[in-house]
Amino acid sequence: MKGFLSLKTFTLLTFIFLSSHANATTTNMWTQSTESDFSKGVTQNVSVHSNGEIRLSPKTEAISGIKGAFVWSITADLQNKVFVGTGDPGTVYFIKNDSEAVELFKSPELYIQSITTDKHGNLYAGTAPRGIIYKIDNKGDAAVFCSLPVPYIWDMAVDDDSNLFAATGNEGILFKISPDGVPSIFFDSPETNLLDILLDKHNNVYVGTEPNGLVYKISPSGQPEVLYDAIEGEIHTLAMDSLGNIYAGTASGAQAQVPVASTAQPAVQTGVVTPLFKDEKAWDLNLPQELPMAQPAPMQSQKPAAKDAEMPPKATGFPTAPNYVYKISKDGIIQKIFEIGQAFILGVSMDTLNNLYVVTGNNPGVYKICADRTSSSLLNIEETQVLCCLNTNNNELYVGTGNFGKVYKIMPSFVEEGVFASKVLDTTSLSNWGCIYWEDLQPEGTKIMLSTRSGNCEKPDHAWSDWSTSCTSSGEKITSAPARFIQYKARLQTTNADITPALKTVSLSYLPKNQPPKIVNFTIDKEPSAASQKTPEPKTNGKAEPKPQISASLKPHHQIAQKNIQWEAEDPNNDTLQLIIYYKGTDENAWKVMDKNTQKKGSFTWDTLRLPDGKYQIKLVASDEPDNPPETALSAESTIQPIIIDNSRPIIKPINTAMGTGGRCVISGTVKDEYSNIIKVQYTLDGQEWISAYPVDGLFDSPEESFQITTKPLSPGDYTAIVNTFDSEGNIGIEKVLFEVK
């Protein structure tokens, strides 16, 4: 079987490799193989893992009977009995028969913020916002255990001698409470809040803090040391694995006010509705406005100079930076093992196999981080927050939510069936479908089947085809109708709750319907003629000043005869294009090839010196034949309006001379060009400066012009006059005349 899987994988990868080098309308391959690819799809009872695998999700059950808006805390005793602390009002529930929450104790407080048990089966419930701890014995009798001079009891833990440790706020004090309920200050930190607490087997105490994001280790004698100072301002939750490594989750970002009650005066103010949570996050908890809330007081957002310093309220909103889970090894090495954006990490818990579970709020989620550092999302949560989590000794995971208060039990076994639906692929045009390929792991008793559907609108609706018959083996032909859009669905099944199949890679091939190329631009640039006007250019003083252009008449003729042809073409299928430029005389039938290339954007210099004078047409043909069979190849063409090719000099007819009055000579004649307008006449006497002459009709506007030149008064003697004429294509006609002044 292992050899078969290797061969199938090799065949698939080879096909993908070849297809990725194939041309666009020959074959396209759409492949999904990473967490990023699969995370864009829709999951139902399946989990997407960080290594790019889709697996069945664990079985999940909702615990009935919870009436509070928030489940703040969960704990279990040595017999795996699970207890839940909720609010509002603060109530303790016992999970009966692993399925139903039964009310155990209803306190007069707003919130049961933390709960824990000792080895004798006693349950301790810490409350907010008046800092009272209740003790519920194993018979269900409840009484006030002690009342602390703080508003918040964020977390609690019991050591081997049944001493209760309470992490509190907002004075940052760690209390040690004796078995008979007598409190003492065990550690008075410089922090505002001690948010989470755990003990190791040596009774060392670990706490996470706010606002400076510290992890403290306090020895049994009360000696503190900082294990880690995080960049984030809040270490919200802690866990420890069987090897003694610490895991710290952060919950930093936008924060807000918290209700605080004075310990000396526990009066309440009706109708004040503000979010309540460990780090004062501005979550809309949907608290009923008619319920009494404690008088709000702002908490510190910077490192406090003094604990009683007055600070402004914190801003509201989502986290502005990612939050992390840090692993702090026994030898002090710090590693980031989990990152999440736009969410607070509100709880972490370990199972007996050293897998870490993480729950988040604002962007609610439940995640599993395996010992090999791969991670996956376990559960799609409808509630706004996942506030806490707990693993029991039999590896059942309980999670508590807020808005609304619910408890879910996630078991170590897998569901029988799950479905993954991919995102919709847009092939940009009507496409025919090839085969669907996938790579998977299917242990005995498991199965993976894939099906497809297609349509011509981006969002699947009733106009789409139905899901096709399921494919059970990789490489089967896709039977969905030709269309522009396609989607696949994977169905995973198992008959053994302890194992799951894994889908690793999915690829489907398609052939878009060929579409013709498009010529975006096709032009020919002519050199500026001698009659070009001067073009103003801006100067630094803000005034326009003319900048003379180089006249065509001053350039070598071989440069003037070179025409610059430019083009730009594109293809909807991204095919390779064959571009051919043709030319022909307007009196000819056959097109002649000027240039061939495959550049979709480029230029070509056309040398016209050896062409006969006349009118010519230029045509560009763009064809996608390089990527398509001749019978399906398509093309587009564009023709430029006829242009003049004129490499011949204007002809000057015999020049006449006559003597005028005052020693002046009158030189007259006619100049004619076959194809171009005459644009200029100049003359010089005996090689002196060149002097311009005007046509008889006063305007250069035709291929034939008459001119008459009257020289300045001349002294008696022999003279040589040279006349130059220019046409619009830069050709120069030359003629000479000799005359005598007596």
WOGI-V504849 format. One record per backbone hydrogen bond with DSSP energy under -1.0 kcal/mol. NH is the residue of the N-H (numbers start at 1). CO is the residue of the C=O. Records with the same first field share a line. If there is no record, write none. Layout:
# WOGI-V504849
NH = CO, CO
This chain:
# WOGI-V504849
5 = 1
6 = 2
7 = 3
8 = 4
9 = 5
10 = 6
11 = 7
12 = 8
13 = 9
14 = 10
15 = 11
16 = 12
17 = 13
18 = 14
19 = 15
20 = 16
26 = 23
27 = 23
28 = 510
30 = 508
32 = 506
38 = 34
39 = 35
40 = 37
41 = 38
42 = 421
44 = 419
47 = 55
49 = 53
50 = 375
52 = 49
54 = 503
55 = 47
57 = 45
59 = 413
61 = 409
63 = 407
64 = 99
70 = 87
71 = 401
72 = 85
73 = 85
75 = 83
77 = 81
80 = 77
83 = 75
84 = 93
85 = 73
86 = 91
87 = 70
90 = 109
92 = 105
93 = 84
94 = 102
95 = 82
96 = 100
99 = 96
100 = 96
101 = 64
102 = 94
104 = 92
105 = 92
107 = 90
111 = 128
112 = 86
113 = 111, 126
114 = 126
116 = 124
118 = 122
121 = 118
123 = 136
124 = 116
125 = 134
126 = 114
127 = 132
128 = 111
131 = 151
133 = 146
134 = 125
135 = 143
136 = 123
137 = 141
140 = 137
143 = 135
145 = 133
146 = 133
148 = 131
150 = 148
152 = 169
154 = 167
155 = 167
157 = 165
159 = 163
162 = 159
164 = 177
165 = 157
166 = 175
167 = 155
168 = 173
169 = 152
172 = 192
174 = 187
175 = 166
176 = 184
177 = 164
178 = 182
181 = 178
184 = 176
186 = 174
187 = 174
189 = 172
192 = 210
193 = 210
194 = 168
195 = 208
198 = 206
200 = 204
203 = 200
205 = 218
206 = 198
207 = 216
208 = 196
209 = 214
210 = 193
213 = 233
215 = 228
216 = 207
217 = 225
218 = 205
219 = 223
222 = 219
225 = 217
227 = 215
228 = 215
230 = 213
235 = 209
236 = 249
237 = 249
239 = 247
241 = 245
244 = 241
246 = 328
247 = 239
248 = 326
249 = 237
250 = 324
251 = 234
256 = 280
260 = 295
267 = 265
269 = 293
280 = 277
283 = 281
285 = 283
291 = 288
293 = 269
297 = 258
309 = 306
323 = 340
325 = 338
326 = 248
327 = 335
328 = 246
329 = 333
332 = 329
335 = 327
337 = 325
340 = 323
344 = 361
345 = 250
346 = 359
347 = 359
349 = 357
351 = 355
354 = 351
356 = 369
357 = 349
358 = 367
359 = 347
360 = 365
361 = 344
363 = 361
367 = 358
368 = 376
369 = 356
370 = 374
373 = 370
376 = 368
378 = 366
384 = 403
385 = 402
387 = 400
388 = 400
390 = 398
392 = 396
395 = 392
397 = 410
398 = 390
399 = 408
400 = 388
401 = 406
402 = 385
403 = 69
408 = 399
409 = 61
410 = 397
411 = 59
414 = 497
415 = 57
418 = 492
419 = 44
420 = 490
421 = 42
422 = 488
425 = 486
427 = 484
431 = 483
432 = 511
434 = 509
436 = 476
437 = 507
439 = 505
441 = 502
446 = 443
447 = 493
449 = 491
450 = 471
451 = 489
453 = 487
455 = 485
464 = 461
465 = 454
468 = 452
471 = 450
475 = 436
478 = 434
483 = 431
485 = 455
486 = 425
487 = 453
489 = 451
490 = 420
491 = 449
492 = 418
493 = 447
494 = 416
495 = 445
499 = 496
502 = 441
503 = 54
504 = 439
505 = 439
506 = 32
507 = 437
508 = 30
509 = 435
510 = 28
511 = 432
513 = 430
518 = 570
520 = 568
521 = 568
523 = 566
525 = 564
532 = 529
535 = 547
537 = 545
539 = 543
542 = 539
545 = 537
547 = 535
554 = 551
555 = 552
559 = 556
560 = 556
561 = 557
562 = 559
563 = 606
564 = 525
565 = 604
566 = 523
567 = 602
568 = 521
569 = 600
570 = 518
574 = 571
578 = 623
579 = 597
580 = 621
581 = 595
582 = 619
583 = 592
584 = 617
586 = 615
588 = 585
592 = 583
594 = 581
595 = 581
597 = 579
602 = 567
604 = 565
606 = 563
608 = 561
611 = 608
614 = 645
616 = 643
617 = 584
619 = 582
620 = 638
621 = 580
622 = 636
623 = 578
624 = 634
627 = 624
628 = 625
632 = 629
633 = 629
636 = 622
638 = 620
640 = 618
643 = 616
645 = 614
651 = 672
653 = 670
656 = 668
658 = 666
660 = 664
664 = 661
666 = 658
667 = 709
668 = 656
669 = 707
671 = 705
672 = 651
673 = 703
678 = 702
679 = 726
680 = 726
682 = 724
683 = 691
684 = 722
686 = 720
688 = 685
691 = 683
693 = 681
696 = 706
698 = 695
705 = 671
707 = 669
709 = 667
711 = 665
714 = 663
717 = 741
719 = 739
721 = 737
722 = 684
723 = 735
724 = 682
725 = 733
726 = 680
727 = 731
728 = 677
730 = 727
733 = 725
735 = 723
737 = 721
739 = 719
741 = 717
